[in-house]
Amino acid sequence: MTADRNLYDVADAVVMHHVDIMYDKKSLPQKPRPYFQRWVWFNLEPPLIITNLYFLDNLFNLTMTFRQDSDIYIPYGRSETLKKPQNFTIPAKSKLISWVVSKLYTGSPREIYYEELKKHIQIDMYGQRHTKLNKEDFHKTISQYKFYLSFENSIYKDYITEKFWSNAFNSWAVPVVLGPSRMNYERFMPGDAFIHVDDFSSPKKLAAYLLELDKDEEQYKKYFNWRKYYRIKIEDGWAIWYCKACWALKQNREYQTIPSVAKWFLENGKL
């Protein structure tokens, strides 16, 4: 595994990060491709963020994304079954709901939902335009809250990010999710590990439920029962992703060509 582009001619595979190539087709390798070489399309962003998928037709051999049906699956996080049940202690909770957000675009699904929800319940905001929160204090601060708004910036198949896995679960806050369907989330976590906005007819009804849980400690604690049997694994970072790519390429040496990355990612990813 190397970042040395001078070794292109002898590389068995080339992994290309879409955000780094999407603005100009000339960002793709311009030299002739060796007959044995496979190209891997690597993307961690939803359709809302990326562009220019059309010029990738018939160029790539494998997909490497957060979608579970990718050739190389790289989720933002996952649950892992424990070898035996374990005891746990829930951190002391003195606050209700928090949300860390850097960009909140007017008219986006999460902005619309938030604007209505905050009319009925107190939400403490952190981020660039709100209360500052440095990385070192993140989990310690969020762990004081009973709930965390894991609102995705785009609603798309399997797009369940660090907002769910790290921000909420690693801070021991119950995630309130806005993203793909409940069924999609339950492919990765027990259904009683989170609260889905779709379970309520309105933000007002959700707020009422959260306020009920705030007063009912036993009911609230049920959202932690899964921790007796599972733990959260965060496997992000370039080194881990590329190691997964190397392993997958070694396991599957079949040569295929993807006729249209755009069709696979945009049409096959619709909910």
C-alpha positions in Angstrom: 0.0 0.0 0.0 1.5 3.3 -1.0 0.7 6.9 -1.9 3.6 7.1 -4.4 2.0 7.7 -7.8 5.2 6.8 -9.5 4.3 3.1 -8.8 1.1 3.4 -10.8 2.3 1.1 -13.6 2.8 -1.8 -11.2 -0.1 -1.2 -8.8 -2.6 -4.1 -8.6 -5.3 -1.5 -7.7 -5.8 2.2 -7.4 -8.2 3.7 -4.9 -9.7 7.0 -5.8 -11.5 9.2 -3.3 -14.4 10.8 -5.2 -14.2 14.2 -3.4 -10.7 14.6 -4.8 -11.5 13.8 -8.4 -15.1 15.0 -8.8 -14.4 18.5 -10.1 -12.2 17.6 -13.0 -12.0 14.4 -15.1 -8.3 15.1 -15.6 -7.9 14.3 -11.9 -8.2 10.7 -12.9 -5.0 8.9 -13.9 -4.1 9.9 -17.4 -1.6 7.1 -18.2 -2.9 3.9 -19.9 -4.2 1.4 -17.3 -2.3 -1.9 -16.9 -4.5 -4.8 -18.0 -4.4 -6.3 -14.5 -5.1 -3.1 -12.5 -8.4 -2.5 -10.8 -9.8 0.9 -9.9 -11.8 1.4 -6.7 -14.4 4.1 -6.4 -14.1 5.4 -2.8 -16.8 7.7 -1.4 -18.1 8.5 2.1 -20.6 11.3 1.2 -24.3 11.2 0.2 -25.6 12.3 -3.2 -26.3 15.7 -1.8 -22.6 16.4 -1.3 -21.0 15.0 -4.4 -21.2 15.7 -8.1 -20.0 14.6 -11.6 -20.6 10.9 -11.3 -21.4 10.8 -15.0 -17.8 10.8 -16.1 -17.0 7.6 -14.2 -18.9 5.3 -16.6 -17.1 2.0 -17.4 -14.0 3.1 -15.6 -14.2 1.5 -12.1 -14.2 -2.1 -11.0 -15.2 -1.9 -7.4 -17.2 0.4 -5.0 -16.0 1.3 -1.6 -18.6 3.2 0.4 -20.8 3.3 3.6 -23.5 1.3 1.7 -23.7 -2.3 2.9 -24.0 -3.5 -0.7 -20.7 -2.0 -1.7 -17.9 -4.3 -2.9 -15.9 -2.9 0.0 -18.1 -1.9 2.9 -16.7 0.8 5.2 -19.3 1.9 7.7 -18.9 4.9 10.0 -19.4 2.5 12.9 -20.9 -0.8 13.8 -22.0 -2.9 16.7 -20.1 -6.0 17.9 -21.6 -8.8 20.0 -19.8 -9.4 23.3 -18.5 -12.8 24.2 -20.5 -12.7 27.4 -23.0 -10.3 28.9 -21.4 -7.4 30.8 -22.6 -5.0 33.5 -22.4 -1.3 32.9 -23.0 2.0 34.7 -24.9 4.9 33.0 -23.1 8.2 33.5 -25.0 10.7 35.7 -27.4 12.8 33.6 -28.2 16.4 34.6 -29.3 17.8 31.2 -31.8 16.9 28.6 -31.0 17.2 24.9 -27.8 18.3 23.0 -26.8 18.7 19.4 -23.4 19.4 17.9 -23.8 20.8 14.4 -21.4 22.8 12.2 -23.6 23.5 9.1 -27.4 23.8 9.4 -28.8 24.8 6.0 -32.1 26.6 5.9 -34.8 24.4 4.4 -33.0 21.1 4.9 -35.1 18.3 6.5 -33.1 18.4 9.8 -33.3 22.2 10.0 -37.1 22.2 9.5 -37.6 19.5 12.1 -35.3 21.2 14.6 -37.0 24.5 14.2 -40.3 22.9 15.1 -38.9 20.6 17.9 -37.3 23.5 19.8 -40.6 25.2 20.2 -41.6 22.3 22.6 -38.4 21.3 24.4 -35.1 22.8 25.4 -32.2 21.8 23.0 -28.6 22.8 23.9 -26.7 23.6 20.7 -22.9 23.2 20.2 -20.7 23.9 17.2 -19.2 26.7 15.1 -22.2 29.0 15.4 -23.2 28.0 18.8 -21.5 27.1 22.1 -17.9 26.1 21.3 -17.0 22.5 22.2 -13.4 21.3 21.8 -12.6 17.7 20.9 -11.1 16.9 24.3 -14.3 17.8 26.1 -16.8 16.4 23.6 -17.8 13.1 25.1 -17.5 14.3 28.7 -19.9 17.2 27.9 -22.4 15.2 25.8 -22.5 12.4 28.4 -24.3 14.8 30.8 -27.3 14.8 28.4 -30.0 12.1 28.3 -30.5 12.5 24.5 -28.5 13.5 21.5 -30.0 14.6 18.1 -28.3 12.4 15.6 -29.8 14.3 12.6 -28.2 13.4 9.3 -27.6 16.1 6.8 -28.9 13.8 4.0 -31.5 11.0 4.1 -30.0 8.1 2.1 -29.7 4.4 2.3 -27.2 3.2 5.0 -26.0 6.8 5.5 -25.7 6.5 9.3 -22.7 8.5 10.4 -20.6 9.5 13.4 -23.5 11.5 14.6 -25.1 8.2 15.6 -22.1 5.9 16.3 -19.7 8.2 18.0 -21.4 11.5 19.0 -24.3 9.7 20.7 -23.3 6.1 21.6 -19.7 6.9 22.6 -21.1 9.7 24.8 -23.7 7.4 26.4 -26.6 9.6 25.2 -29.6 8.0 23.6 -29.7 9.0 20.0 -32.8 10.6 18.5 -32.4 9.9 14.8 -33.4 11.6 11.6 -32.1 9.8 8.6 -33.0 6.6 6.7 -35.9 4.5 7.9 -36.2 2.8 11.2 -35.8 -0.5 9.4 -32.5 0.6 7.9 -31.2 1.5 11.4 -32.3 -1.8 12.8 -30.1 -3.6 10.3 -27.2 -2.3 12.4 -28.5 -1.8 16.0 -31.3 -3.1 18.2 -34.5 -1.2 17.8 -34.6 -0.2 21.5 -31.2 1.5 21.3 -32.5 4.7 19.7 -35.5 6.8 19.1 -36.6 7.6 15.5 -38.4 10.8 14.6 -40.6 8.7 12.2 -42.2 7.0 15.2 -44.0 10.3 16.0 -46.7 12.1 14.0 -45.1 15.5 14.8 -42.1 17.1 16.5 -44.5 18.1 19.3 -45.4 14.5 20.0 -41.7 13.6 20.0 -41.0 16.4 22.5 -43.8 15.1 24.8 -42.3 11.6 24.7 -38.8 12.8 25.6 -40.2 14.8 28.5 -42.0 11.7 29.7 -38.8 9.7 29.6 -37.0 12.5 31.5 -39.4 11.9 34.4 -39.5 8.1 34.1 -36.0 6.8 34.9 -36.9 3.1 34.5 -38.3 3.6 31.0 -35.3 5.8 30.1 -32.8 3.1 31.2 -34.4 0.6 28.9 -32.6 2.3 26.0 -29.3 1.1 27.5 -30.3 -2.6 27.8 -28.4 -3.4 24.5 -25.1 -2.5 26.1 -25.2 -5.7 28.1 -24.7 -7.6 24.9 -23.1 -5.3 22.4 -20.4 -2.7 22.1 -19.8 0.0 19.5 -16.8 -0.2 17.2 -15.6 2.9 15.4 -13.3 1.9 12.5 -12.6 5.1 10.7 -9.5 6.7 9.4 -7.5 6.4 6.2 -5.3 3.5 7.4 -8.2 1.3 8.4 -10.1 2.0 5.2 -7.2 1.2 2.9 -6.4 -1.9 4.9 -10.0 -3.1 4.3 -9.5 -2.3 0.6 -6.3 -4.4 0.4 -8.0 -7.3 2.2 -11.0 -7.2 -0.1 -8.9 -7.0 -3.2 -7.0 -10.0 -2.1 -10.1 -12.0 -1.3 -11.9 -11.3 -4.5 -9.7 -11.3 -7.6 -12.7 -11.4 -10.1 -12.5 -8.6 -12.7 -15.7 -6.7 -13.3 -16.5 -3.3 -14.7 -19.2 -1.0 -13.3 -21.2 0.4 -16.3 -22.5 3.4 -14.3 -21.4 4.4 -10.8 -24.1 7.1 -11.0 -26.9 4.6 -11.6 -25.6 2.3 -8.8 -25.2 5.1 -6.3 -28.1 7.3 -7.1 -30.8 5.0 -8.3 -30.0 1.8 -6.3 -29.5 3.9 -3.1 -33.0 5.4 -3.1 -35.1 4.5 0.0 
